[in-house]
Amino acid sequence: MEALLTSMAVVSLAEIGDKTQLLAIVLATRFKRPWLVVAGIFLATIANHFLAALVGTEAAFLLDSQWFRYLIAASFIGMAIWTLVPDKLDDAGPVSPRYGAFLTTLVAFFLVEMGDKTQIATVALGARFHDLLHVTIGTTLGMMIANVPAVFLGNGLVKRVPVDVVHKIAALLFLIIGVWLILETAGLA
């Protein structure tokens, strides 16, 4: 349960103001088919985050050593720093309406999420918890918590949510997890 709840919290906070959230707003505005956009986001996230969590859990089993745990802790601290750098909509890539709301969203979200901070966080969470199922479910729920309101509320939501505060909270959460892992690995926690 800890893996699911931590994964959900980390990703939902990290996703606020992320380029994929901005992409969700653009897709919802362009297509005016919110349920198809949500379905595309959901399936793309499950596929992307399952693969990311799988990489994390397998890497953790293969490299289960003290230095690897320090590397995972450092990755969380790195994510804390990266989270403070806001994404721009320009980074989200072009949106083509040719294939309809669902397929365009599915492909765009899957591709834009590659190498994104929430995907890398999912790899780190998989490595930390060694729990493919709960990390995948948690990170997917986190993505949906952040993106479904963006689809339905669009630009109005972005104007009301203090994105810089949310980024700072997410960065603090990543930092706490990283420091906790360092202390745990060193036998101090």
C-alpha positions as CSV (number, residue, x, y, z in Angstrom):
1,M,0.0,0.0,0.0
2,E,2.9,2.3,0.7
3,A,4.2,1.9,-2.9
4,L,0.8,2.7,-4.3
5,L,0.2,5.8,-2.1
6,T,3.7,7.2,-2.4
7,S,3.7,6.7,-6.2
8,M,0.3,8.4,-6.5
9,A,1.3,11.4,-4.4
10,V,4.7,11.8,-6.1
11,V,3.4,11.7,-9.6
12,S,0.3,13.7,-9.1
13,L,2.3,16.6,-7.6
14,A,5.1,16.3,-10.2
15,E,2.6,16.3,-13.1
16,I,1.1,19.7,-12.1
17,G,2.4,22.2,-14.8
18,D,4.2,19.4,-16.6
19,K,4.3,19.4,-20.4
20,T,1.9,16.4,-20.5
21,Q,-0.6,18.3,-18.4
22,L,-0.3,21.2,-20.8
23,L,-0.7,18.8,-23.7
24,A,-3.9,17.5,-22.1
25,I,-5.3,21.0,-22.0
26,V,-4.4,21.6,-25.7
27,L,-5.9,18.2,-26.8
28,A,-9.1,18.9,-24.8
29,T,-9.4,22.3,-26.3
30,R,-8.7,21.2,-29.8
31,F,-11.0,18.1,-29.9
32,K,-13.8,19.0,-27.5
33,R,-14.1,15.3,-26.8
34,P,-12.9,15.1,-23.1
35,W,-13.8,11.5,-22.5
36,L,-11.8,10.3,-25.5
37,V,-8.8,12.5,-24.4
38,V,-9.1,11.0,-20.9
39,A,-9.2,7.4,-22.3
40,G,-6.1,8.1,-24.4
41,I,-4.2,9.6,-21.5
42,F,-5.2,6.6,-19.3
43,L,-4.1,3.9,-21.8
44,A,-0.9,5.8,-22.7
45,T,0.0,6.2,-19.0
46,I,-0.6,2.6,-18.2
47,A,1.6,1.4,-21.0
48,N,4.3,4.0,-20.4
49,H,4.4,3.7,-16.6
50,F,4.2,-0.1,-16.6
51,L,7.3,-0.2,-18.8
52,A,9.0,2.4,-16.6
53,A,8.1,0.6,-13.3
54,L,9.3,-2.7,-14.9
55,V,12.6,-1.2,-15.7
56,G,12.9,0.1,-12.2
57,T,11.9,-3.2,-10.5
58,E,14.2,-5.3,-12.7
59,A,17.1,-2.9,-12.3
60,A,16.7,-3.0,-8.6
61,F,16.7,-6.9,-8.5
62,L,19.7,-7.0,-10.8
63,L,21.6,-4.3,-9.0
64,D,20.5,-4.7,-5.5
65,S,23.5,-3.3,-3.7
66,Q,24.3,-0.4,-1.4
67,W,25.7,1.8,-4.2
68,F,22.6,1.2,-6.3
69,R,20.4,2.3,-3.4
70,Y,22.5,5.5,-3.1
71,L,22.0,6.0,-6.9
72,I,18.2,5.7,-6.5
73,A,18.3,8.2,-3.6
74,A,20.4,10.5,-5.7
75,S,17.8,10.2,-8.5
76,F,15.1,11.3,-6.2
77,I,17.1,14.3,-5.1
78,G,17.8,15.0,-8.8
79,M,14.1,14.8,-9.5
80,A,13.5,17.4,-6.7
81,I,15.8,19.8,-8.5
82,W,14.2,19.0,-12.0
83,T,10.7,19.5,-10.6
84,L,11.6,23.1,-9.8
85,V,12.2,23.8,-13.6
86,P,8.7,24.4,-15.1
87,D,7.9,22.9,-18.5
88,K,6.7,24.9,-21.4
89,L,3.9,24.0,-23.8
90,D,6.4,24.4,-26.7
91,D,8.1,21.2,-25.5
92,A,4.9,19.2,-25.8
93,G,5.3,18.8,-29.6
94,P,2.8,19.2,-32.4
95,V,-0.7,18.0,-32.0
96,S,-2.3,16.6,-35.2
97,P,-6.1,16.2,-35.4
98,R,-5.9,13.8,-38.3
99,Y,-6.3,10.6,-36.3
100,G,-9.1,11.7,-33.9
101,A,-9.1,12.6,-30.2
102,F,-8.4,9.1,-28.8
103,L,-5.6,7.9,-31.1
104,T,-3.9,11.4,-31.2
105,T,-4.0,11.5,-27.4
106,L,-2.8,8.0,-26.9
107,V,0.2,8.4,-29.2
108,A,1.1,12.0,-28.2
109,F,1.0,11.2,-24.5
110,F,3.0,8.0,-24.8
111,L,5.7,9.7,-26.8
112,V,5.8,13.0,-24.8
113,E,6.0,11.0,-21.5
114,M,9.2,9.3,-22.7
115,G,12.1,10.6,-20.6
116,D,9.7,13.0,-18.8
117,K,10.2,13.5,-15.1
118,T,7.1,11.5,-14.1
119,Q,8.4,8.5,-16.2
120,I,11.9,8.8,-14.6
121,A,10.2,9.1,-11.2
122,T,8.3,5.9,-12.0
123,V,11.5,4.1,-12.8
124,A,12.9,5.3,-9.4
125,L,9.8,4.3,-7.6
126,G,9.8,0.8,-9.1
127,A,13.4,0.4,-8.0
128,R,12.7,1.7,-4.5
129,F,9.6,-0.4,-3.8
130,H,10.3,-3.5,-6.0
131,D,6.5,-3.5,-6.6
132,L,5.6,-3.4,-10.3
133,L,1.8,-3.6,-9.8
134,H,1.4,-1.0,-7.1
135,V,3.9,1.5,-8.6
136,T,2.1,1.2,-12.0
137,I,-1.3,1.7,-10.4
138,G,-0.1,4.5,-8.2
139,T,1.7,6.5,-10.9
140,T,-1.2,6.0,-13.3
141,L,-3.7,7.3,-10.7
142,G,-1.3,10.2,-10.0
143,M,-1.3,11.1,-13.7
144,M,-5.1,10.9,-13.9
145,I,-5.5,13.0,-10.7
146,A,-3.5,15.7,-12.3
147,N,-4.7,15.4,-15.9
148,V,-8.4,14.7,-15.7
149,P,-9.2,18.1,-14.2
150,A,-7.0,19.7,-16.8
151,V,-9.0,18.0,-19.5
152,F,-12.3,19.2,-18.2
153,L,-11.4,22.5,-16.7
154,G,-8.6,23.5,-19.2
155,N,-7.0,26.8,-19.0
156,G,-9.1,28.0,-16.1
157,L,-7.5,25.4,-13.9
158,V,-4.0,26.5,-14.8
159,K,-4.8,30.1,-13.9
160,R,-6.2,29.1,-10.5
161,V,-3.6,26.6,-9.3
162,P,-0.4,28.2,-8.0
163,V,1.9,26.0,-10.1
164,D,5.1,27.3,-8.5
165,V,3.8,26.2,-5.0
166,V,2.8,22.8,-6.3
167,H,6.3,22.4,-7.9
168,K,7.9,23.3,-4.6
169,I,5.8,20.8,-2.7
170,A,6.6,18.1,-5.3
171,A,10.3,18.9,-5.1
172,L,10.2,18.7,-1.3
173,L,8.5,15.3,-1.5
174,F,11.2,14.0,-3.9
175,L,13.9,15.5,-1.6
176,I,12.5,13.9,1.5
177,I,12.3,10.5,-0.2
178,G,15.9,10.8,-1.5
179,V,17.3,11.8,1.9
180,W,15.3,9.1,3.7
181,L,16.7,6.5,1.3
182,I,20.3,7.8,2.0
183,L,19.7,7.5,5.7
184,E,18.1,4.1,5.4
185,T,20.9,2.8,3.2
186,A,23.5,4.2,5.6
187,G,21.7,2.4,8.5
188,L,20.7,5.7,10.2
189,A,16.9,5.3,9.7
